Amino acid sequence: MFYSKIDPLYAPRRVIYAHAMVRDEDGYVLQATDSPVADDNAWHLLVQAVEPNQAPHEIARSVAESQTGLTIGTSTLLVLDLVRPTKESAQALHLVFDCGRCTEDQVLELGLPEGTEREGNMRWVHPDTLRRGDDRLHAALERLTDPFAPFFLADGQPTT
């Protein structure tokens, strides 16, 4: 086998991240911060690294359920973003899953009114107010309304 001759110390490294997009009935998106994959305390979707022998869609659903306390149904893949390796980080594959909409009662159960933060680590944000640099999230939102929108991104940008 080809990889049997490669020293494990120098073997290629790849990390897979499963992102969970949870929305409310008005289209607000749930975001978190203080995650180990965030830099500069940036807001992002709920996310967790996928370990070997784990299914990314199950991890997305699991992280959404554990962070919100809500029961999440199925999760559908919206966007796949391949991020090239750098000197500081391994190659990463980011998979964004739609984990559905929360009802008004579920939003109230979260104790997290729209536009506010809970314990400084979660918030609801309207898509129109999202920062422009979050191309992965913008692409996922676009896929919800346009099934022909770009599915595959490279370094956060649609491929041509």
C-alpha positions, 0 to 999 in steps of 0.5 A: 500500500502506498501509505505504508512507506510514509513515515507517520510523522510526515503523513498528510494531515486533514481535519474534518469539521461538521457545522450545524446551521440552526435557524428560527422561523424568521430566518435568524441563524444561531451562532456561537463563539469561544470555540477552539476552531474560531480565531479572534473570538469570531462568531460562527456556526455551531461546529465540532471536529469529526473524529475517525469512525464518526459520521459528519451529519451525525456530529452536526446534529449532535453538536446542535443538540448538545449546544441548544438542548433541543432535539434536532431532526435530520441534517442535510448537507448544504456546503462543502468547503476545502481549505488548503493547508498552511504552515500553521494548520492542516488541510481542512474540510468544512461540511455545513449541514442544515439542522432545521428551524426552531419553533417560536416555543423552542427559541423561548426554551433556549432563553435566547431572544433574537439579536441577544447573547446568552452567557456571551457564547451564543446569539441569533443573527439575521442573515442581512447583518452577517459579516461579509467575511463568512462566505461559508455561511452565506453560501449555505444560506444561498443553497437553502433558496437556490438548489443550483447555488455553488455547493463546493467551495475552495478556501471559502470561495465558490469554484468556477 
